[in-house]
Amino acid sequence: MMLNIDIECRRGIFFVRLNGILNNETIYKIKEEVLDIIQINGIKYLVFNFEDLCYIDTSGIKLLKKISKSIKNNYGNIYVCGIKSNIVRNKILNSNILEYIKEINGELSILKQMQL
């Protein structure tokens, strides 16, 4: 299975919706399509939607930490929502990634919270 990425910028918030598997073989897509945009454009707010993500491995977790660092360097915050897969939830809970990324209820909740 591959990884599909849907990217949208709304009200100054960068939304990244992942569908498929985030692992050592697919992280290059995030690096190319997301990390470069963050670093070049100074993105401050990013929301990962994991609703359709069915698997993540340690390389995916490490990449999320790297992205979080880039967002923090821009004085922003990174969020995650829609964690439906038990495999993804367990991997996230067993890592310390939630120290870097805030979990929110959904994409609309961040728009309301930011009041942009």
N, C-alpha and C positions, 0 to 999 in steps of 0.2 A: 504494500500500500504506500502511496505517496503522501505528500503534504501539499495541500492547497491553501493559499493565503488570500484573504479578502481584506483589502486595506481601504479605510475611509477616514477622512479628516472632517470633523464636524465641530464647529464652535471652538476651534483651537485644541481639540482633543483628537489624538491619533488612535483610531480603533483598528485592531488587528485581529481578525477572526481566522482561527486555524481549524482545518478539517483534515483528519488523517493521523499520521504518526510523526512525532517530533523526536528524532533520534540522530545518531551520529551520521547517518546517510542523508538526512534531510535538513540538518541545521544550516547548511550553506544557503538555502533559500531565504531563511530569516536573516542571515548575515547580509546577503545581497539586497534583499527587498526592504528590510526594516532597519537594521543597524546603521547602514550607510545613510539612510534618510534622516535618522535621528541625529547622527553626528554632523551631517552637512547642514541641516536646517534648524538645528537647535531645538528640537521638539522637547516640550516640557511635560506634557501629560500624555500617557499612553495606557490604553486598556487592551489587554489580551482577553479575547473571548474564547474559552476552551470548550464551548458547548458541543462541538463536533470533533474535538480532539480525543482520540481513543487510546493513545499511548504516548508516554514521554519517558526518556531514559536520562541517565546522569549527564550526558552531554547536552541534552535539552535544558536541564536544570542549570547547568553551568552557563549556558548561553543567556538564560533569563537573568542570571546574576550580572553578567557583563552588560546586558541591556539596561538593567536597573542602575548600574554605575554610570552609564552614559546619561541617563535621564537625571540622576542626582547631580551630575556635573552641570546640567542645564538648570539646576534649581527647581526640578519638577518632581512628579510622583508617577509611579507605575502601579497599575491595578490589574487584577484578574477577576473574571466572572465566568459563570456558566460551567463550572466543573461538574460534569455529569458522570463521567467514567470513574468507577471505583479504583481502577488501576491508576489513573492520573491523580485522583485525590490522595490515594495512599502514598504515591511517590512524592507528591508535594508535601504532605504532612510529615513524611519521614526525612525530608531534607529540611534545611533551615531557610528555604526560599521565602516563606511568609514574613521573615524578618526584613526582607527587602521589598516585597510586593504586598500591597494591601488587597485583601479579597473583598469584593463588593457584590451586591445582589444581582446587578445587571447593568447593561449599558446606560439605560435611562437614569438609573440612580446616580451615576456620576455626573450626568448633565444637570440633574436637580441639585446635587451637592455643590457643584462648582458655580451654579447660578450664572452661567455664561450666556 
